[in-house]
């Protein structure tokens, strides 16, 4: 039993290729280069100190965790 396959008129229309704007390619490249520069330049990085206002809060949280509450 032969089957006839018919395409819809929309399928016959040739599709146009969508072109990306220049900034859609440039922005990811710039972001990647900036992150790579940050990672590569972090050899001299040191840990930041805890601000004075957070010290007491962290001590209280440590006591709560130790007590099991």
Order of alpha helices (4+ residues) and beta strands (2+ residues): alpha-alpha-alpha
